[in-house]
Amino acid sequence: MKKIMLSCIIALILLPLAGQPIDLTASNWYFRAGFSDEWIKTVPSYTDGNWSVIRKPAGKRTMIVRDLAISQLNPSSKWNAMPQDTISVCAVIPFTVTKDFLELADPTLLLAQIGQSWSIYLNGALIYSEMGKDNLGRYIERSKRSALIPLDARLLKAGLNLLAIQLLGDPGSERMGLILKGPYLIDSYGILVKKNQEYVDIALIGIYAIFALYNLVLFLLRTKEKSYLMFALATLMLSAYLASRTLFVTQLVNSTGISNRVEIASLFCILPLFFAFFDLLLRNRISRLTMVLSIVYLILLVPAMILRTEPFLLLWQYSAPFSGVYFIVFVLGRAIVADGRKIFGDMQGRNLRGLFLAWWRFNRESDTGKIMLGTTIFVAAAIFDIIRVLNGQDLLLVKYSFLLFILGVAAMQAGKVLNIYSSLESLNAGLEHTVIERTSALSATTSERKRLNSKILESNRDLQSSIEESRRDMSMAVSVQKGFFPAIAPTVRAWDIALIFEPAAGVSGDLYDFYTKGDEFNGVLVGDVSGTGIASGLITLLARSIFFRKLKDADLVGLAEKVFAINKELVRELSSVGNNFRCALLWVDGNRVEYVNAGHPDVLLRHAGKSEALLLLPKDERGFRLEPLGRNQLEETVVPLRFTVGSGDGILVYTDALVNSTNAKGEPYGIERLRHSFRRADMESAQTILSSIMIDFRGFAGRNAKQDDLTLVVLKKS
């Protein structure tokens, strides 16, 4: 009996570790010049002077070959531009595998960066190689970032395993070895692929390239505006730089030495082109600083394309921040001060209102105001990323912050187009006035027609203005309502929550809210207001405020008393409008849940391990189901339904649009189909439950899916 209990305790302790990835940087790494099959079958000895030992290099940048104290190697300085003869280096990493980890069907190795040519061995067997040769017999450079190497699960064994890497390349190159600090992991392929996705980065690169082509088209239409050309080329260079660093491009090119040259060339062109853009935009001429910087970078770029790139890249990394700061302060800063003096000097009054109006004019009317914020953020992000790269980390902010800069430039270009359009309108108005004056002298009848046409145009403009004003009011109402509702489900302890909120159009009559205290989950409210339009949307904001105050009121004891007080205040507030509020309210205390339903569709519950989706109803419904709130004072006692939940249980709360929506034949989705969909849903997480139900719902409803405001909340007990 004691042995059984001890085994259970050990299993419980090791269970959380079963799914943990193997962090190779938590082990010692052994490096040695040369390579032999005998070296990769046993763990090297500490006393063997031929091996250089890196003790647990997690978070350290110590695995570039030239920085390692490897005997028989004499790598040159990183400032040496001359390449050295190709050598081979062996790296051995011992790691421990648990029996649970052996159950993985798709073990995969993730290397943050590796180069130049290399092969991977597992327990003495070759499993992957990037040591191809060209037609002249030279090894092809295959440096990669975020490389994923599938491992043969049959080669893994419980206990000690050996991973070996054969590195081949220039011992003085910054790409010989493992440049980035991490991660270096072994885990499931599915998990690592999710961590390694580049979809957002590739999408941003595409956006930047499209915007570059757009500015190039603008330049071809107005060749006098050379700032368009400079901005197009600068954005195109940034797109090329970011693209050359992606794993996607690495897979396309045969030699990463080519993509590395593209990366360096585009990097050296970015700053001069951006500086030229600002010069032409703000001064209408290219400054001396930009000319000098362009010549210096061109001089550095030519040998960088032939020799080792690192010395020239280091010169760029050290000079770029100073050039950027100088340009912001002395070029862009001067333009900002000049525009600011003109606008702030004309501000009406010296109070806060006058200051705000002047600031608003500065951002709306001046080119510097429109691009100042985006430029500052982009330069700060670039400096931050340069520091990261020097410390062995990859780019983080610059590829995202550039989007803000593009928005500022787009606003500036839109302002120019609007000014041109305004000038054309003024000119057109003057021409029309002249034509009317000359035509009126010819015929009184023609004059009367013109007058009538003018009145019609004026009425049309007034009507169009009224329509635009109504549209703006509706847009503002939608924005205000969205600002009050939580955009995403909260992250809390002991509960997994997923949410979908889809207004049919404009302001929504649906209401949802989550009640939390710290990382504790207290409850959820889902409901909808009767009626449609802006009035119903405003009532949702009123109801949300009342529920929040009363549920947090410490003077009200118990959920029944809180609901009674909520209804009382809703009756008082809604007495003049005739709307009411249907809702489902769940209040959580650990594993115990209290549930109140006021004219709302029934909540569904599915217990873990069971395929039945239950309607949450008491055996005796009397006193449990309330009338919609806000219509009448509650005469009967509020009787919440109390139940308990266990780990893995799922709860589904929704508005009636889910079950009332119909398909092309006019058939409603219905509660029974929803229960069936809930029974078949993937219970891995709240999000998978939500996705399964919505896939079934959209497949049923088709184009009719968006007939009413739809709200659906899934709660899963962790």
N, C-alpha and C positions, 0 to 999 in steps of 0.2 A: 504493500500500500504506500509506504514512504517513497519507494522508487517511482511509483506512478505519479505521485504528487510532485516530486522533484522534476520529473520529465515535463509535466504540464507547466510548471513555473519557468523552466528553461525555454520551452516553446513559446510562452507568452512574451518572454523577454526578447527572443530572437525574431518574433513575428514582424514587428515594425521594421526590422532591418532587411527582411526578405526582398522587398521591392526597391531597396536603395541601389543607386548606380555605384559602380566601382570607380573611385577617383584615383587615377594613376599618379597624380601629383602628391598623394598622401603616402606614397612608397618612395624608397630610395631609387635613384637612377644612376646607372653605371655607364660610363663612356670610355671608349678605347679606340685608338687609331687602328685602321685596318678592319678586316672582317674574316671570320672563320666559323664554320658550322659547329665546331667544338665549343666556341665561346657562348653560344646561345642555348645550351642545354642545361647549364647549371648556374646557380647564383654566384657571381664573382666574389672572391674573398676580399675583405677589407685590407688585408696585409699585402695584396698583390699590387705593387706599385705601377703596373701597366694600366690600371683602371683609375679613372677619375670619378669620384663618388659625389653626387649631388643629393644631399640628404633632404628628402621630402620637399620638393621645390614648389609647393602650393603657393601661388601668388607672387612668385619670384621670377625675375627675368634672367635666368642663369643657364639657359639651354641653347644658346647660340654657340656653335663650335669654336669660334675664335675666342670666346670668353671663358671657355673651359680649360682647366689646367691639365691638358692631355699631353702626356709624354710623347716624344717623337714628332710633335707638331710645333711649328713655329709660324703661326699665322701673322699676317701683317696688320698694321694699324687700320682702324676703320676709315682713316683719312687718306689711305693709300688707294689711288684710283686704278692701279694696275692689277689685273686679275692674276691669280696663282694657278699652278697646275692642279688638276682634279685629284682629290684624294678620297679615300673611303673611311668612314667612321662607324663604329658599332655601338649601339645603345641597347642596354638590357634593363628591363623594368620588371621586377618580381611583383606579383599581386596575388591576393588570396581570394578564392571563389568558394562561396557557401553552397551547400547542397540545394538550397532553394533557388539560387541564381542559375543553377544548371538546368532548371525547368524552362528557362527562356527559349522560345523557338527561334528568335531572331536577334541574338547578341550582336552588337555592332560597336565598333570603335570610333569615337569622335576625337579628331585632332584639330585644335584651334588653328594651328598653322604648322606646315612642315615643308621642307625643301632642302636642296634643290631637286636632285633625283633621289629616289628612296624605294625601299622594299620593307614589307612587314612580315615578321615571322611569329608564329604562336607555338610555343612548346617545341621548337626546333623545325617546324614545318612552314614553308613559304605559303602565305595566304593572299598576298597582294603585292604588286610591283609596279612602280612608275619609273622604270629604268630603260626606256626605249632609246634607240639610237637613230641618228639621221643617216642620209646616204653616204656621208663621209666617215661614218663610224664614231661620231661624237655623241656623247650622251645628251639627250634633250632635257632641258630644264622643265620640271613639273612641280613648281612650288604651288601649294594650295592653302586656302583658308577654309575652315569648317569642313574638313574632309571626313566623309563617312565611309568606313571600311567594314563590310560585313565579315563576321567571324564564323568559322565553322564550329558549330556547337559541339561537334563530336571530338574536337581537339581539346576542349576545356575539361578540367577535372576538378573534383572537390579538393580544396586545400591550395597548396602553392602552385602557381603557374608562372610561365616566363613569356613576356612579350619582348620581342627584339626588333630593332629598327636598323637597317643598313642605310646610312646617309652617304650620298656621293655628290661632290661638288667642290667649289672654291672654298678652302678653309678660312679665308678672310672675308667672305661675303656675308652680308647681314641676313641673307636668305638661306644660308647653310645651317640647318638645325631647326629649332623650334622657336620662332620669334616671339609669338604672343604668350602671355602668362597662362592662359587657359581659356576654356576648359579642355582637359584631356580625360575622357571618360569612356567607360564601357557600360552600355545599357541597352534596353530594347530599341530596335530600329524605329518602331512607331513613335516612341517618346522622343528620341533624338531628332527625328525628322521634324516634329512639331517645334522643337527648339531651334531648328536650323533653317526655317522657312525664310525665303527672301522676297516673298510676294510684295510686301509693303515697299521695300527698297526698290524693286524693279518697277513698281507702279510709279513711285516718285521720279525715278530716272526717266520713265516715259513721259511724265507730265513736263519735266524740265526740257526734254528734247522737243516736245510739241510746242512749248512756249518759245523755244529758241527759233524754230521754224516760223512761228507766227511773227516774231519780230523781224526775221529775215524778209518775210513777205511785205511787212510794213516798210522796210527799207527800200525794197524794189519799187514800191508804189511812190515813196517819197525819198529819193536818193539824197536830197539835201540833209535829211535827218540821219547823219552818220552815227548818232548815239544808238539808233535801232540796230545797226550792223554790229557795233561793239558789244552791245548787250546780248545779241543773238549768238555771237561767237563765244563770249564768256560763258553763257549758259550751256552752250553745246560742249565746251571744254569740260565744264563741271560734270555734265552727264557722262561724257566719255571717261572721266576720272573715276566716278562712282561705279560705272559699269565694269571697268577693267578690274575692280576689286571683288566682284561678285563671283560666287562659285559657278553660276550659270555660264559666264564668259570663259572661265577656266576650263569647263568641260568642252567648249566649242573649239578653242585654239589648241593646236598641237603642242606648241612650246609656250610656257608661261613667261619666258623671257621676252616674247613679243608683247604680251599684255602688260608686262612690267614697264617696257619702254613707252607704250601708249600712256600708261599711268603717269610716268615721269614727265613726258612731253606735255600732256594736258595740264598737269599741275603747274608747270612753269609758265604756262600761257594764261592761267586764270587771273592772277593778280594784275598784270599789265592791261589785260582786256577790260577788267572791271574798273580799273583806275581811268582808263581812256573813256569808258562810258560815262563816269561821273564828271570828268573834265568837260566832255562835249555837252553834257546835260546842263551843268551849272555855269561853265565859262564859255562854252561854244568853241573851245580850242583845247588841244592836248598840252598838258603842263610839262615842264622840264623834268620833274620827278618821274612822271610816267615814261618819258622818253629814256631817261637814264636807267630806270628799272627794267625796261624792255630790252635794252642793249645788254645789260649785265646778265639777265636771265637767258638771253639768246646765246651769249658767249658760254655760259655754263651748260646750256642744253646740248650743244654740239658734241663736246666730249662725253657727256653723260649718255648719249646714244651709242657710243662706241666702247667706252671703258666701263669700269665698275661704277654703278649709279650712286652708291651710298654717300661718298663724300659730297657730291653735288646736292643730293637730297638733304643732307644735314645743313649745308649752307642755306638752302631754301627754308628749312624749318626754323633756323635761328634768325633769319632776316625777315621772314614774312610777318611775324607779329609786330615788329617795330615799324615796318612799312605800313601795315594796316592801321596802327594807332596814329602814326604821323598823318596819314591821309585823312582819317576821320577828324582829327583835331584841326589840322591846318588847311585842309581843302574843303571837306564837307562842313566842318565846324564854322569856317568863315562864311560860307553861304547861308548856314542856319542863322548865324548872328545877324547877317545883313537882312535876310527876310524877316527875322524876328523883330529887329528894330523898327522896320517899316510898319509892320502890322501891330505890334504892341504899343508903338508910339501913337497910333491912331485910335487906340481902344477908348471906348466911351466910359468915363469914370475910372476911378482907381480902386473900386471895390472888387469883391470876389466875382460878382456877375460880369463885370467888365473884363476881368482877367480870363474868365472862362470863355467868353465870346471871342476874345482875341486869340486864345489858344485854339479854339474851334476854327477860326478863320485861317490860322497858320497851317493847320493840318489839312484843311480843305482846299485852300487857294495856292499855297506854295508847293513847288516840286520837292523842296528839301523836307517840308513837313510830312509829305506823303511817304517818303522813303526813309526818313530818319530812324524810326523805331525798328523797322525790318533790317536796315543796314547795321545798326548797333548790335542787335541780337545775333545777326549772322556772323559778324566779325568776332564777337565774344565767343560764340560757339566754335568758330574756326580756331581761335587761340586755345580754347579748352581742349579741342581734339588734337591739336599739334602736341600739347603737353602729354595727352594720353598716349599718342603714338611713340613719343620719346621714352615713355615708361613701359612700353611693351603691351599696350592695349589698343584695341581697334577703334575706328571712328564711331562716334555715338550721336552727336548733336547736329553736326554741320549739314548732313543730308536732309534733316527735317527743318532746321531753322531757315534754310534757303527758301522754303515755301513762303515764309512771312515776307522775305525780301521781294519775292516775285509779286506778292499781293500789293505791296507798296508801289512797285513799278507799274503794275496793271492799273492801279488807281490814278497814278500820274498820267499814264497814256490816255485813260478814259477822260481825265480832265482836259487834256489837250483837244481830244476829239469833240468834247462838249463845247469848248471855247470856239472851235472852228464852226461847229454847227450853230452856235449862238450868233456868231458874226454873219453867217449865211442867212440866218433868219432875219437879222436886223436889215441886211441888205435887201432881202426879198420883200420885207415890209415896206421899205422905202420905195422900191420899184412899183409895188402894188399901189401905193398912195399916188405916185406920179401917173400911173395908168388911169386910175380912177378920176383924177383931176382933169386929164385931157379928154377922157371919154365923156365926162359929164358935160363938157362944152359942146359936144356933137349932138347929143339927144337927151331930152328930159326923160324919155322912156327908158333909155339905157341906164341913166342915172338911178332911176327908181329901182330897176332890176338889181343894180349893183348894191343899192342900199338894203334891199330885201335879202340878197345873198350874204351881205355882211352880217345882218341880224341872224340869219340861219347859222353862219359860221360861229358867231358869238354864242348862240344857244348850244351848238354842238360842243364848243369848248367848255362851256359851263357844265353841260351834261357829262362830258368826259372827265372834267375836274371832280365832279361829284362822285362819279364811278371810281376814280382813282383814290379819292379820300375814303370811300367806303371800303375799298380793297385794303388800304393801309390800316384802317381801323380793325378790320378782321384779322390781318396779319399780326398786328400788335396784340390783339386779344389772344391769338393762338400762342404767340411767344410768351406772353405773361402766364398763361395757364401751364405751358410746358415748364416754365421756370419754377413753378410751385410743386410740381410732381417730381419725385425721384427718377432720374433718367435710367438708373440701373438698380437691380436688387442689391440690398446691403450684404456685405460679407460678415457673418457672425459666427460665433462659436456654437457647435452642436447642431447647426441647421445649414442645409444647402438650399439656396433659394434661386429660382429663375423667374423671369418676368417677360411678358410681351404686351405692349400697349400700342394699338393701331387705331387711331381715330379715323372714322370714315371720311370726313372732310371738315376742315376748319376747326372750330371750337368743339371739344368733346364733352358729352354729358356723363362720361364714365369717371369714376374716382377710385384711386387706390392709394394706400399709404402703408408704411412699415413703421413699427414702433420698436425702438431699440434703446438700450442703456449700456453705453460702452460697447463691448462685443457680445452682449447678451441680447437675445431676441425675445421681445415681449409680446408681439402680436402683429396682425395684418388686417387691413380693412380693404374690401373690394365692394363697390356699389355703383349705382347709376341714378341720375336725377331724371324724373319724368319730364317730357317735353324735349324740344330741340332748340338750337340756335345759341346765340351769345348769352341769353339769360340763363339757360341751363348750365352753360360753362361757368358763369360767374357763381352760380349756386354751389358748384362743386368746390370752389375755393372757400366759400363760406362754411360748407359742411366739413371740409377737411380741418379748418381752424377750430370749429366747435369740437369735433371728435378728439383732436390733439389735446386741447385744454382740459376737457373733462376726463379723458383717460389718464392724464398725468396729474389730476387733482388728488392730492393725498387725503383731502377731507371726505372724499367719496369712497366708501368701503364696498368692495365686491363689484363684479362686472354688471350685475343686475341694477344696482343703484346708479352706476355710471351711465348705462344705456338709458335709464329712466330720465336722468338729468339731461342727457344729450337730446332726447326726443322733446323734452320740455322747451329747451332753447330753440330747437328747430321749428317747433310749432309757432313760437313767438316771432321768429325771423321770417318764416315762409307764409305767414297768415295772409299777407297782401298779394302774393303772387300765385298761389294755388298749386305750386309744385310740391312733390313729395320725394322722398329718398329711400330707395330700396338698397339693402346692403347685407353682406355677410361679414361678421366680425369674429375673429379667433384670437383669444388671449392665452398666452403660453406661460406656464410656470414649470420649468424642468420638463418632465415627461407628461405632465398633465395639461390638458387643453380645455378651455371653455369656449363654447360656440353659440353665437346668437344670430338668428336669421330673421330679417325684417322684409318679407315679400320678395326674397331673392332666390335664384335657382339654388338647388341643394348642392352642398359641398360633397366631394367624393373622397374616399379614403381607401388606400390599398396597403395592406400589411406586407412587410418584407417576406419573401418566400412564398407568397400566395398570389394566385392569379385572379382573385375576385376583387372588383371595384365596388365598394359599398357606398350607398347613399347614407350620409350622416343624418339619421332620424332617430328620435327616441321611440321606445315602445308605445308610449302614450304621447301623442303630439299636442295635446291640449296644454295651452300656456307656453309652448315652446316657440311656435311660429308666430311672429308678430306681424301686424299690419305695417305697410310702409311708414317710415318715420316722417315727422313733420306735418302729418295730416290731422291727427287728433291726439289728445292726451291719452296716455296708456291707462286703460282701465284695469286690465288683468295684470297679474304679477309677472315680471320678466323671469323666465326660468331658463337659464343657459343649459345647453347640453354639455355634459362633462364626459371626457373620455381620455384615455392614455395612449401614447404612441411609443413605439420602440425603435431601435436602430434599424434604419433602412425603410421605415414606413414612409409612404408618400401621400400628400394631401393636395387636392386640386380645387382651386377657387377661381370662379370665372363669372363674367357677365352673360346675360341671356343671348347676346349676339352669337355666341358660339353654338348654341343648340338650336336657335331660331333661323340661322342662315340656311338658305335653300340652294339646291343645285339647278341646273338648266331645266329640269323637269318639274321644278316647284316643290320637290320633296325636302322637308327640313332635315338638318343634320341629326337633331334629336338627342335626348339623354341616353338612350340605349346604345346608340352608335358611339357616343362619347365614352360610356363605360367600357364598351368593347375595345376602343382605341387605348384607353388607360390600362386595361388588362394586358394588352399586347406590347405596351411601351417598354423601352429599354430602361431599367431601373438603376443604371450605373450612377447617374447623377440627376439633379433637378433639371439641368439643361437638356440631357438626353431624353428625359420624360417629355419635356416641353416640345422638343424638336419632333419626337415621334408623333405626338398628338397633332401638331400643326401640319406635318406632312400629310397625315390622313385627312385632316380637315380641308386643306387646300386641294388635295386630290379629289375630294367629294364635291366641294363647292365650285371649283374651277374659277371662271371669271366672275362668278357671283359672290366670291369670298368676302368682299368688302361692302356689305350691305348696311352695316351699323358699326358703331364704336365697339371695338373688341379689346377686352382686358382678360388676361389669363396669368395666374400666379401658381407656381408649383413649389411646394415645401417638401423637403426630404430630410428626415431626421438622420443626422450623422451618427 
